[in-house]
Amino acid sequence: MERVKKENDPQKRDDGSSFSSLSEDLIIEILLKLPTKSIPKLVVVSKLLSSIIHSKHFIDLYMKQSLTRPCFLLSFHRDSIRFFHSIPLQSLEAVSPSSYTCTISSFPLNLNTRLYPLSYNVSPPVRGLICFHDLDKVVVSNPSTGQFLVLPKLNTRRRGVSRFFGYDPVKDEYKVLCMTVLKTSRKVLSEEHQVFTLGKEKEEATWRMIECKVPHCPATKGICRTTTTTGVIYYGAWSTRDRATRASLIVCFDVRSEDFTLVQLPNGVEIDGGDTDQSELVNYQGKIALLNNSWVQNIYYGRFDMWVLEDIGVKPEWSKISIVVPSWNDLGGKRLFDCRGAILSSGKFILSPVYSDCPFCIISYDREKDIGRKVVIEGLGDNLGAVSLFLDHVECPILL
């Protein structure tokens, strides 16, 4: 694995005399009050600090604290460099209805190569980490620290790759799932399913082939839903890419057991992937939901239809929610917006522009109060490209 950091690490010193007189509990208490971007700089101060920062105990405490302070995560590129910027949710909710000015510097991420369209496809954050694919590179990044990790090359000669990212809370492991596609004269299906587990020793840090007994073709990004005992990656798929024969379904990948299962959609509901309609999986009040972003509906009416998976038992139960944002002409005008799901804490729906116009803005919609408002995000600069917005991101101290 190629580990790349924002700055080169100087030689570690053992002169952490200023900390030697402090108890470990007090040091941890001090570290918990620091911004996440400062954590990597401290591992070079002394072996004591490095040991504490890398410990599971400290990481768990920091993550527990971060989960109470969710953020919006913005990902965009400018001049062939991708940037990540987090916006505290509390700050955005507290501002006036018209604007919010960013005051935190974004982290630049540069792979020393031009950006290709695949590199725009950033996965939704999973406990503070993200994953994306840049040509033949699969990359895991911590946008809170500005670090990224380039994974070993996939064991395949095929070009088409789908990539998903998840977390197993029982073994405390992050995993990347990749699959290539097989094209025949009649259908296109996934094959060569491979898994990479982060944090393994160098000799074990390889891609592993796994078996998938449910043929399908991925059609959406994936999202990972975790509880205290399970971690499952969900993504939309087709039984085949052939429009004449394909059926829509939801694929569930258990991160720990590495098993695939299928969930049937309600009758008449299909996953779209055309020029004017696009389906996406989102989080809604801790549940998985399928959202159909119809450009015709959202550009003229501010309307979005969503199907929520209420129960995944023997017979899945779905409920439908229709979202109609009031005063849409005043809020969105003729710009295209996608719904990104709902904030976990407040339940407000968040919409962001499909195209990266300046200034960048979001629309929040409170369904209970039937109130929509537009917030302009200032301070990001001009010439933004390929902007992605993610909800409920948390700051993570893990060093890659």
Contacts in CASP RR format, 6 or more apart in sequence:
PFRMAT RR
TARGET T0000
AUTHOR 0000-0000-0000
METHOD contacts of the structure
MODEL  1
MERVKKENDPQKRDDGSSFSSLSEDLIIEILLKLPTKSIPKLVVVSKLLS
SIIHSKHFIDLYMKQSLTRPCFLLSFHRDSIRFFHSIPLQSLEAVSPSSY
TCTISSFPLNLNTRLYPLSYNVSPPVRGLICFHDLDKVVVSNPSTGQFLV
LPKLNTRRRGVSRFFGYDPVKDEYKVLCMTVLKTSRKVLSEEHQVFTLGK
EKEEATWRMIECKVPHCPATKGICRTTTTTGVIYYGAWSTRDRATRASLI
VCFDVRSEDFTLVQLPNGVEIDGGDTDQSELVNYQGKIALLNNSWVQNIY
YGRFDMWVLEDIGVKPEWSKISIVVPSWNDLGGKRLFDCRGAILSSGKFI
LSPVYSDCPFCIISYDREKDIGRKVVIEGLGDNLGAVSLFLDHVECPILL
1 149 0 8 1.000
1 150 0 8 1.000
1 151 0 8 1.000
1 152 0 8 1.000
1 202 0 8 1.000
1 205 0 8 1.000
2 149 0 8 1.000
2 150 0 8 1.000
3 147 0 8 1.000
3 149 0 8 1.000
3 400 0 8 1.000
4 147 0 8 1.000
4 148 0 8 1.000
4 149 0 8 1.000
4 150 0 8 1.000
5 40 0 8 1.000
5 146 0 8 1.000
5 147 0 8 1.000
5 400 0 8 1.000
6 40 0 8 1.000
6 107 0 8 1.000
6 145 0 8 1.000
6 146 0 8 1.000
6 147 0 8 1.000
7 40 0 8 1.000
7 41 0 8 1.000
9 43 0 8 1.000
9 44 0 8 1.000
10 44 0 8 1.000
12 43 0 8 1.000
12 44 0 8 1.000
12 46 0 8 1.000
12 47 0 8 1.000
12 50 0 8 1.000
13 44 0 8 1.000
13 45 0 8 1.000
13 46 0 8 1.000
14 46 0 8 1.000
14 47 0 8 1.000
15 46 0 8 1.000
16 45 0 8 1.000
16 46 0 8 1.000
16 48 0 8 1.000
16 49 0 8 1.000
19 27 0 8 1.000
19 45 0 8 1.000
19 46 0 8 1.000
19 48 0 8 1.000
19 49 0 8 1.000
20 48 0 8 1.000
22 30 0 8 1.000
24 52 0 8 1.000
27 48 0 8 1.000
27 49 0 8 1.000
27 52 0 8 1.000
28 52 0 8 1.000
28 57 0 8 1.000
28 58 0 8 1.000
28 61 0 8 1.000
31 39 0 8 1.000
31 42 0 8 1.000
31 52 0 8 1.000
31 53 0 8 1.000
31 58 0 8 1.000
31 62 0 8 1.000
32 61 0 8 1.000
32 62 0 8 1.000
32 65 0 8 1.000
34 42 0 8 1.000
35 395 0 8 1.000
36 62 0 8 1.000
36 66 0 8 1.000
36 144 0 8 1.000
36 145 0 8 1.000
36 395 0 8 1.000
36 396 0 8 1.000
36 397 0 8 1.000
37 107 0 8 1.000
37 144 0 8 1.000
37 145 0 8 1.000
37 146 0 8 1.000
39 53 0 8 1.000
39 145 0 8 1.000
39 397 0 8 1.000
39 399 0 8 1.000
40 145 0 8 1.000
40 146 0 8 1.000
40 147 0 8 1.000
40 399 0 8 1.000
42 49 0 8 1.000
42 50 0 8 1.000
42 53 0 8 1.000
43 49 0 8 1.000
43 50 0 8 1.000
43 53 0 8 1.000
43 54 0 8 1.000
43 399 0 8 1.000
44 50 0 8 1.000
52 58 0 8 1.000
53 397 0 8 1.000
53 399 0 8 1.000
54 399 0 8 1.000
56 172 0 8 1.000
58 397 0 8 1.000
59 397 0 8 1.000
59 398 0 8 1.000
62 395 0 8 1.000
62 396 0 8 1.000
62 397 0 8 1.000
63 127 0 8 1.000
63 394 0 8 1.000
63 396 0 8 1.000
63 397 0 8 1.000
66 128 0 8 1.000
66 394 0 8 1.000
66 395 0 8 1.000
66 396 0 8 1.000
67 394 0 8 1.000
69 88 0 8 1.000
69 89 0 8 1.000
69 90 0 8 1.000
69 394 0 8 1.000
69 395 0 8 1.000
70 89 0 8 1.000
70 343 0 8 1.000
70 344 0 8 1.000
70 345 0 8 1.000
70 391 0 8 1.000
70 392 0 8 1.000
70 393 0 8 1.000
70 394 0 8 1.000
71 86 0 8 1.000
71 87 0 8 1.000
71 88 0 8 1.000
71 89 0 8 1.000
71 393 0 8 1.000
71 394 0 8 1.000
71 395 0 8 1.000
72 86 0 8 1.000
72 87 0 8 1.000
72 89 0 8 1.000
72 92 0 8 1.000
72 350 0 8 1.000
72 362 0 8 1.000
72 389 0 8 1.000
72 390 0 8 1.000
72 391 0 8 1.000
72 393 0 8 1.000
73 84 0 8 1.000
73 85 0 8 1.000
73 86 0 8 1.000
73 87 0 8 1.000
73 125 0 8 1.000
73 130 0 8 1.000
73 143 0 8 1.000
73 389 0 8 1.000
73 390 0 8 1.000
73 393 0 8 1.000
74 84 0 8 1.000
74 85 0 8 1.000
74 86 0 8 1.000
74 87 0 8 1.000
74 106 0 8 1.000
74 360 0 8 1.000
74 377 0 8 1.000
74 380 0 8 1.000
74 387 0 8 1.000
74 388 0 8 1.000
74 389 0 8 1.000
75 82 0 8 1.000
75 83 0 8 1.000
75 84 0 8 1.000
75 85 0 8 1.000
75 122 0 8 1.000
75 130 0 8 1.000
75 143 0 8 1.000
75 386 0 8 1.000
75 387 0 8 1.000
75 388 0 8 1.000
75 389 0 8 1.000
75 390 0 8 1.000
76 82 0 8 1.000
76 83 0 8 1.000
76 85 0 8 1.000
76 356 0 8 1.000
76 380 0 8 1.000
76 384 0 8 1.000
76 385 0 8 1.000
76 386 0 8 1.000
76 387 0 8 1.000
76 388 0 8 1.000
77 83 0 8 1.000
77 115 0 8 1.000
77 120 0 8 1.000
77 384 0 8 1.000
77 385 0 8 1.000
77 386 0 8 1.000
78 381 0 8 1.000
78 383 0 8 1.000
78 384 0 8 1.000
78 385 0 8 1.000
79 383 0 8 1.000
80 110 0 8 1.000
80 114 0 8 1.000
80 115 0 8 1.000
81 108 0 8 1.000
81 109 0 8 1.000
81 110 0 8 1.000
81 115 0 8 1.000
82 108 0 8 1.000
82 109 0 8 1.000
82 110 0 8 1.000
82 115 0 8 1.000
82 119 0 8 1.000
83 106 0 8 1.000
83 107 0 8 1.000
83 108 0 8 1.000
83 109 0 8 1.000
84 106 0 8 1.000
84 107 0 8 1.000
84 109 0 8 1.000
84 141 0 8 1.000
84 143 0 8 1.000
84 146 0 8 1.000
85 102 0 8 1.000
85 104 0 8 1.000
85 106 0 8 1.000
85 107 0 8 1.000
85 380 0 8 1.000
86 104 0 8 1.000
86 143 0 8 1.000
86 144 0 8 1.000
86 393 0 8 1.000
86 395 0 8 1.000
87 100 0 8 1.000
87 102 0 8 1.000
87 104 0 8 1.000
87 377 0 8 1.000
89 343 0 8 1.000
89 345 0 8 1.000
91 100 0 8 1.000
92 100 0 8 1.000
92 375 0 8 1.000
93 346 0 8 1.000
95 375 0 8 1.000
97 373 0 8 1.000
97 374 0 8 1.000
97 375 0 8 1.000
98 374 0 8 1.000
98 375 0 8 1.000
98 376 0 8 1.000
99 375 0 8 1.000
99 376 0 8 1.000
99 377 0 8 1.000
99 378 0 8 1.000
100 375 0 8 1.000
100 376 0 8 1.000
100 377 0 8 1.000
100 378 0 8 1.000
101 378 0 8 1.000
101 379 0 8 1.000
102 377 0 8 1.000
102 378 0 8 1.000
102 379 0 8 1.000
102 380 0 8 1.000
106 380 0 8 1.000
107 143 0 8 1.000
107 144 0 8 1.000
107 145 0 8 1.000
107 146 0 8 1.000
109 141 0 8 1.000
109 143 0 8 1.000
109 146 0 8 1.000
109 148 0 8 1.000
111 119 0 8 1.000
111 134 0 8 1.000
111 137 0 8 1.000
111 139 0 8 1.000
111 148 0 8 1.000
111 150 0 8 1.000
113 134 0 8 1.000
113 135 0 8 1.000
115 134 0 8 1.000
115 386 0 8 1.000
116 134 0 8 1.000
116 135 0 8 1.000
118 132 0 8 1.000
118 133 0 8 1.000
118 134 0 8 1.000
118 135 0 8 1.000
119 132 0 8 1.000
119 133 0 8 1.000
119 134 0 8 1.000
119 135 0 8 1.000
120 132 0 8 1.000
120 386 0 8 1.000
120 388 0 8 1.000
121 132 0 8 1.000
121 133 0 8 1.000
121 163 0 8 1.000
121 221 0 8 1.000
122 130 0 8 1.000
122 131 0 8 1.000
122 132 0 8 1.000
122 388 0 8 1.000
122 390 0 8 1.000
123 130 0 8 1.000
123 131 0 8 1.000
123 132 0 8 1.000
123 163 0 8 1.000
123 164 0 8 1.000
123 165 0 8 1.000
123 221 0 8 1.000
123 222 0 8 1.000
124 130 0 8 1.000
124 165 0 8 1.000
124 221 0 8 1.000
124 222 0 8 1.000
124 223 0 8 1.000
124 224 0 8 1.000
124 390 0 8 1.000
125 143 0 8 1.000
125 390 0 8 1.000
125 393 0 8 1.000
125 394 0 8 1.000
126 165 0 8 1.000
126 166 0 8 1.000
126 167 0 8 1.000
126 174 0 8 1.000
126 224 0 8 1.000
126 226 0 8 1.000
127 167 0 8 1.000
127 174 0 8 1.000
127 226 0 8 1.000
127 394 0 8 1.000
127 396 0 8 1.000
128 142 0 8 1.000
128 143 0 8 1.000
128 144 0 8 1.000
128 393 0 8 1.000
128 394 0 8 1.000
128 395 0 8 1.000
128 396 0 8 1.000
128 398 0 8 1.000
129 140 0 8 1.000
129 141 0 8 1.000
129 142 0 8 1.000
129 165 0 8 1.000
129 174 0 8 1.000
129 396 0 8 1.000
129 398 0 8 1.000
130 140 0 8 1.000
130 141 0 8 1.000
130 142 0 8 1.000
130 143 0 8 1.000
130 165 0 8 1.000
131 138 0 8 1.000
131 139 0 8 1.000
131 140 0 8 1.000
131 141 0 8 1.000
131 163 0 8 1.000
131 164 0 8 1.000
131 165 0 8 1.000
131 176 0 8 1.000
132 138 0 8 1.000
132 139 0 8 1.000
132 141 0 8 1.000
132 163 0 8 1.000
133 139 0 8 1.000
133 161 0 8 1.000
133 163 0 8 1.000
136 153 0 8 1.000
136 154 0 8 1.000
137 150 0 8 1.000
137 151 0 8 1.000
138 150 0 8 1.000
138 151 0 8 1.000
138 154 0 8 1.000
138 163 0 8 1.000
138 176 0 8 1.000
138 178 0 8 1.000
138 196 0 8 1.000
139 148 0 8 1.000
139 149 0 8 1.000
139 150 0 8 1.000
139 151 0 8 1.000
140 148 0 8 1.000
140 149 0 8 1.000
140 151 0 8 1.000
140 165 0 8 1.000
140 174 0 8 1.000
140 176 0 8 1.000
140 198 0 8 1.000
140 400 0 8 1.000
141 147 0 8 1.000
141 148 0 8 1.000
141 149 0 8 1.000
141 400 0 8 1.000
142 148 0 8 1.000
142 396 0 8 1.000
142 398 0 8 1.000
142 399 0 8 1.000
142 400 0 8 1.000
143 393 0 8 1.000
144 395 0 8 1.000
144 396 0 8 1.000
144 397 0 8 1.000
145 396 0 8 1.000
145 397 0 8 1.000
145 399 0 8 1.000
145 400 0 8 1.000
147 399 0 8 1.000
147 400 0 8 1.000
148 400 0 8 1.000
149 198 0 8 1.000
149 400 0 8 1.000
151 176 0 8 1.000
151 196 0 8 1.000
151 207 0 8 1.000
152 196 0 8 1.000
152 205 0 8 1.000
152 206 0 8 1.000
152 207 0 8 1.000
154 161 0 8 1.000
154 178 0 8 1.000
154 180 0 8 1.000
154 194 0 8 1.000
154 207 0 8 1.000
155 192 0 8 1.000
155 194 0 8 1.000
155 207 0 8 1.000
155 209 0 8 1.000
156 180 0 8 1.000
156 192 0 8 1.000
156 194 0 8 1.000
158 180 0 8 1.000
158 181 0 8 1.000
158 192 0 8 1.000
160 180 0 8 1.000
160 181 0 8 1.000
161 178 0 8 1.000
161 179 0 8 1.000
161 180 0 8 1.000
161 181 0 8 1.000
162 178 0 8 1.000
162 179 0 8 1.000
162 180 0 8 1.000
162 181 0 8 1.000
162 190 0 8 1.000
162 218 0 8 1.000
163 176 0 8 1.000
163 177 0 8 1.000
163 178 0 8 1.000
164 176 0 8 1.000
164 177 0 8 1.000
164 178 0 8 1.000
164 218 0 8 1.000
164 221 0 8 1.000
164 222 0 8 1.000
164 224 0 8 1.000
164 233 0 8 1.000
164 235 0 8 1.000
164 253 0 8 1.000
165 174 0 8 1.000
165 175 0 8 1.000
165 176 0 8 1.000
165 177 0 8 1.000
165 222 0 8 1.000
165 224 0 8 1.000
165 233 0 8 1.000
166 174 0 8 1.000
166 175 0 8 1.000
166 176 0 8 1.000
166 177 0 8 1.000
166 224 0 8 1.000
166 231 0 8 1.000
166 233 0 8 1.000
166 255 0 8 1.000
167 173 0 8 1.000
167 174 0 8 1.000
167 175 0 8 1.000
167 224 0 8 1.000
167 226 0 8 1.000
167 231 0 8 1.000
167 255 0 8 1.000
168 174 0 8 1.000
168 175 0 8 1.000
168 231 0 8 1.000
168 255 0 8 1.000
168 256 0 8 1.000
169 226 0 8 1.000
169 227 0 8 1.000
169 228 0 8 1.000
169 229 0 8 1.000
169 230 0 8 1.000
169 231 0 8 1.000
170 229 0 8 1.000
170 230 0 8 1.000
170 256 0 8 1.000
171 256 0 8 1.000
173 197 0 8 1.000
173 198 0 8 1.000
173 199 0 8 1.000
173 255 0 8 1.000
174 197 0 8 1.000
174 198 0 8 1.000
174 199 0 8 1.000
175 195 0 8 1.000
175 196 0 8 1.000
175 197 0 8 1.000
175 198 0 8 1.000
175 255 0 8 1.000
176 195 0 8 1.000
176 196 0 8 1.000
176 198 0 8 1.000
177 193 0 8 1.000
177 194 0 8 1.000
177 195 0 8 1.000
177 233 0 8 1.000
177 253 0 8 1.000
178 193 0 8 1.000
178 194 0 8 1.000
178 195 0 8 1.000
178 196 0 8 1.000
178 207 0 8 1.000
179 190 0 8 1.000
179 191 0 8 1.000
179 192 0 8 1.000
179 193 0 8 1.000
179 194 0 8 1.000
179 212 0 8 1.000
179 218 0 8 1.000
180 190 0 8 1.000
180 191 0 8 1.000
180 192 0 8 1.000
181 188 0 8 1.000
181 189 0 8 1.000
181 190 0 8 1.000
181 191 0 8 1.000
181 217 0 8 1.000
182 188 0 8 1.000
182 189 0 8 1.000
182 190 0 8 1.000
182 191 0 8 1.000
186 240 0 8 1.000
186 242 0 8 1.000
187 217 0 8 1.000
187 240 0 8 1.000
187 241 0 8 1.000
187 242 0 8 1.000
187 245 0 8 1.000
188 217 0 8 1.000
188 240 0 8 1.000
188 241 0 8 1.000
188 242 0 8 1.000
189 215 0 8 1.000
189 216 0 8 1.000
189 217 0 8 1.000
189 240 0 8 1.000
189 241 0 8 1.000
190 212 0 8 1.000
190 215 0 8 1.000
190 216 0 8 1.000
190 217 0 8 1.000
190 218 0 8 1.000
192 209 0 8 1.000
193 209 0 8 1.000
193 210 0 8 1.000
193 211 0 8 1.000
193 212 0 8 1.000
194 207 0 8 1.000
194 208 0 8 1.000
194 209 0 8 1.000
194 210 0 8 1.000
195 207 0 8 1.000
195 208 0 8 1.000
195 210 0 8 1.000
195 258 0 8 1.000
196 205 0 8 1.000
196 206 0 8 1.000
196 207 0 8 1.000
196 208 0 8 1.000
197 204 0 8 1.000
197 205 0 8 1.000
197 208 0 8 1.000
199 205 0 8 1.000
210 258 0 8 1.000
212 260 0 8 1.000
213 260 0 8 1.000
214 251 0 8 1.000
214 260 0 8 1.000
214 261 0 8 1.000
214 262 0 8 1.000
215 239 0 8 1.000
216 237 0 8 1.000
216 238 0 8 1.000
216 239 0 8 1.000
216 249 0 8 1.000
216 251 0 8 1.000
216 262 0 8 1.000
217 237 0 8 1.000
217 238 0 8 1.000
217 239 0 8 1.000
217 240 0 8 1.000
217 241 0 8 1.000
217 246 0 8 1.000
218 235 0 8 1.000
218 236 0 8 1.000
218 237 0 8 1.000
218 251 0 8 1.000
219 235 0 8 1.000
219 236 0 8 1.000
219 237 0 8 1.000
219 238 0 8 1.000
219 248 0 8 1.000
219 271 0 8 1.000
219 273 0 8 1.000
219 279 0 8 1.000
220 235 0 8 1.000
220 236 0 8 1.000
220 237 0 8 1.000
220 271 0 8 1.000
220 279 0 8 1.000
220 280 0 8 1.000
220 281 0 8 1.000
221 235 0 8 1.000
221 280 0 8 1.000
221 281 0 8 1.000
222 233 0 8 1.000
222 234 0 8 1.000
222 235 0 8 1.000
222 236 0 8 1.000
222 281 0 8 1.000
223 233 0 8 1.000
223 234 0 8 1.000
223 235 0 8 1.000
223 281 0 8 1.000
223 282 0 8 1.000
223 283 0 8 1.000
223 288 0 8 1.000
224 231 0 8 1.000
224 232 0 8 1.000
224 233 0 8 1.000
224 234 0 8 1.000
224 255 0 8 1.000
225 231 0 8 1.000
225 232 0 8 1.000
225 234 0 8 1.000
225 283 0 8 1.000
225 286 0 8 1.000
225 288 0 8 1.000
226 232 0 8 1.000
230 254 0 8 1.000
230 256 0 8 1.000
231 254 0 8 1.000
231 255 0 8 1.000
231 256 0 8 1.000
232 252 0 8 1.000
232 253 0 8 1.000
232 254 0 8 1.000
232 255 0 8 1.000
233 252 0 8 1.000
233 253 0 8 1.000
233 255 0 8 1.000
234 250 0 8 1.000
234 251 0 8 1.000
234 252 0 8 1.000
234 253 0 8 1.000
234 281 0 8 1.000
234 288 0 8 1.000
235 250 0 8 1.000
235 251 0 8 1.000
235 253 0 8 1.000
235 281 0 8 1.000
236 248 0 8 1.000
236 249 0 8 1.000
236 250 0 8 1.000
236 251 0 8 1.000
236 271 0 8 1.000
236 279 0 8 1.000
236 281 0 8 1.000
236 290 0 8 1.000
237 248 0 8 1.000
237 249 0 8 1.000
237 250 0 8 1.000
237 251 0 8 1.000
237 271 0 8 1.000
238 246 0 8 1.000
238 247 0 8 1.000
238 248 0 8 1.000
238 249 0 8 1.000
238 271 0 8 1.000
239 245 0 8 1.000
239 246 0 8 1.000
239 247 0 8 1.000
239 249 0 8 1.000
240 246 0 8 1.000
248 265 0 8 1.000
248 269 0 8 1.000
248 270 0 8 1.000
248 271 0 8 1.000
249 262 0 8 1.000
249 263 0 8 1.000
249 264 0 8 1.000
249 265 0 8 1.000
249 271 0 8 1.000
250 262 0 8 1.000
250 263 0 8 1.000
250 264 0 8 1.000
250 265 0 8 1.000
250 281 0 8 1.000
250 288 0 8 1.000
250 290 0 8 1.000
250 309 0 8 1.000
251 260 0 8 1.000
251 261 0 8 1.000
251 262 0 8 1.000
251 263 0 8 1.000
252 260 0 8 1.000
252 261 0 8 1.000
252 262 0 8 1.000
252 263 0 8 1.000
252 312 0 8 1.000
253 259 0 8 1.000
253 260 0 8 1.000
254 261 0 8 1.000
263 309 0 8 1.000
263 312 0 8 1.000
263 316 0 8 1.000
264 316 0 8 1.000
265 271 0 8 1.000
265 290 0 8 1.000
265 307 0 8 1.000
265 318 0 8 1.000
266 307 0 8 1.000
266 318 0 8 1.000
266 320 0 8 1.000
269 290 0 8 1.000
269 307 0 8 1.000
269 318 0 8 1.000
271 279 0 8 1.000
271 290 0 8 1.000
272 278 0 8 1.000
272 279 0 8 1.000
272 292 0 8 1.000
272 294 0 8 1.000
273 279 0 8 1.000
276 294 0 8 1.000
276 295 0 8 1.000
276 296 0 8 1.000
277 292 0 8 1.000
277 293 0 8 1.000
277 294 0 8 1.000
277 295 0 8 1.000
278 292 0 8 1.000
278 293 0 8 1.000
278 295 0 8 1.000
278 338 0 8 1.000
279 290 0 8 1.000
279 291 0 8 1.000
279 292 0 8 1.000
279 293 0 8 1.000
280 290 0 8 1.000
280 291 0 8 1.000
280 293 0 8 1.000
280 338 0 8 1.000
281 288 0 8 1.000
281 289 0 8 1.000
281 290 0 8 1.000
281 291 0 8 1.000
282 289 0 8 1.000
282 291 0 8 1.000
282 306 0 8 1.000
282 339 0 8 1.000
282 340 0 8 1.000
282 341 0 8 1.000
282 342 0 8 1.000
283 289 0 8 1.000
283 341 0 8 1.000
283 342 0 8 1.000
283 344 0 8 1.000
283 391 0 8 1.000
283 392 0 8 1.000
284 306 0 8 1.000
284 308 0 8 1.000
284 321 0 8 1.000
284 341 0 8 1.000
284 342 0 8 1.000
285 308 0 8 1.000
285 342 0 8 1.000
285 344 0 8 1.000
285 347 0 8 1.000
286 344 0 8 1.000
287 308 0 8 1.000
287 309 0 8 1.000
287 310 0 8 1.000
288 308 0 8 1.000
288 309 0 8 1.000
289 306 0 8 1.000
289 307 0 8 1.000
289 308 0 8 1.000
289 309 0 8 1.000
289 321 0 8 1.000
289 341 0 8 1.000
290 306 0 8 1.000
290 307 0 8 1.000
290 309 0 8 1.000
291 304 0 8 1.000
291 305 0 8 1.000
291 306 0 8 1.000
291 339 0 8 1.000
291 341 0 8 1.000
292 304 0 8 1.000
292 305 0 8 1.000
292 306 0 8 1.000
293 304 0 8 1.000
293 338 0 8 1.000
293 339 0 8 1.000
294 303 0 8 1.000
294 304 0 8 1.000
294 305 0 8 1.000
295 336 0 8 1.000
295 354 0 8 1.000
297 303 0 8 1.000
297 304 0 8 1.000
297 305 0 8 1.000
298 304 0 8 1.000
298 336 0 8 1.000
298 337 0 8 1.000
298 338 0 8 1.000
298 339 0 8 1.000
298 351 0 8 1.000
299 334 0 8 1.000
299 335 0 8 1.000
299 336 0 8 1.000
301 324 0 8 1.000
301 328 0 8 1.000
302 323 0 8 1.000
302 324 0 8 1.000
302 325 0 8 1.000
302 328 0 8 1.000
302 332 0 8 1.000
302 337 0 8 1.000
303 322 0 8 1.000
303 323 0 8 1.000
303 324 0 8 1.000
303 325 0 8 1.000
304 322 0 8 1.000
304 323 0 8 1.000
304 339 0 8 1.000
304 349 0 8 1.000
305 320 0 8 1.000
305 321 0 8 1.000
305 322 0 8 1.000
305 323 0 8 1.000
306 320 0 8 1.000
306 321 0 8 1.000
306 322 0 8 1.000
306 323 0 8 1.000
306 339 0 8 1.000
307 318 0 8 1.000
307 319 0 8 1.000
307 320 0 8 1.000
307 321 0 8 1.000
308 318 0 8 1.000
308 319 0 8 1.000
308 320 0 8 1.000
308 321 0 8 1.000
309 316 0 8 1.000
309 317 0 8 1.000
309 318 0 8 1.000
310 317 0 8 1.000
310 318 0 8 1.000
310 319 0 8 1.000
311 317 0 8 1.000
323 339 0 8 1.000
323 349 0 8 1.000
323 365 0 8 1.000
323 367 0 8 1.000
325 331 0 8 1.000
325 349 0 8 1.000
325 351 0 8 1.000
325 363 0 8 1.000
325 365 0 8 1.000
325 372 0 8 1.000
326 370 0 8 1.000
326 371 0 8 1.000
326 372 0 8 1.000
327 372 0 8 1.000
331 363 0 8 1.000
331 372 0 8 1.000
331 373 0 8 1.000
331 374 0 8 1.000
332 363 0 8 1.000
332 374 0 8 1.000
335 353 0 8 1.000
335 354 0 8 1.000
335 355 0 8 1.000
335 357 0 8 1.000
336 353 0 8 1.000
336 354 0 8 1.000
336 355 0 8 1.000
337 351 0 8 1.000
337 352 0 8 1.000
337 353 0 8 1.000
337 354 0 8 1.000
337 363 0 8 1.000
338 351 0 8 1.000
338 352 0 8 1.000
338 353 0 8 1.000
338 354 0 8 1.000
339 349 0 8 1.000
339 350 0 8 1.000
339 351 0 8 1.000
340 350 0 8 1.000
340 351 0 8 1.000
340 352 0 8 1.000
340 389 0 8 1.000
340 390 0 8 1.000
340 391 0 8 1.000
341 349 0 8 1.000
341 350 0 8 1.000
341 391 0 8 1.000
342 348 0 8 1.000
342 349 0 8 1.000
342 350 0 8 1.000
342 391 0 8 1.000
343 350 0 8 1.000
343 391 0 8 1.000
343 392 0 8 1.000
344 391 0 8 1.000
344 392 0 8 1.000
346 366 0 8 1.000
347 366 0 8 1.000
347 367 0 8 1.000
348 364 0 8 1.000
348 365 0 8 1.000
348 366 0 8 1.000
348 367 0 8 1.000
349 364 0 8 1.000
349 365 0 8 1.000
349 367 0 8 1.000
350 362 0 8 1.000
350 363 0 8 1.000
350 364 0 8 1.000
350 365 0 8 1.000
350 389 0 8 1.000
350 391 0 8 1.000
351 362 0 8 1.000
351 363 0 8 1.000
351 364 0 8 1.000
351 365 0 8 1.000
352 360 0 8 1.000
352 362 0 8 1.000
352 363 0 8 1.000
352 387 0 8 1.000
352 389 0 8 1.000
353 360 0 8 1.000
353 361 0 8 1.000
353 387 0 8 1.000
356 384 0 8 1.000
356 385 0 8 1.000
356 386 0 8 1.000
356 387 0 8 1.000
358 381 0 8 1.000
358 382 0 8 1.000
358 383 0 8 1.000
358 384 0 8 1.000
359 376 0 8 1.000
359 377 0 8 1.000
359 378 0 8 1.000
359 380 0 8 1.000
360 376 0 8 1.000
360 377 0 8 1.000
360 380 0 8 1.000
360 384 0 8 1.000
360 387 0 8 1.000
361 374 0 8 1.000
361 375 0 8 1.000
361 376 0 8 1.000
361 377 0 8 1.000
362 374 0 8 1.000
362 375 0 8 1.000
362 377 0 8 1.000
362 389 0 8 1.000
363 372 0 8 1.000
363 373 0 8 1.000
363 374 0 8 1.000
363 375 0 8 1.000
364 372 0 8 1.000
364 373 0 8 1.000
364 375 0 8 1.000
365 371 0 8 1.000
365 372 0 8 1.000
366 372 0 8 1.000
END
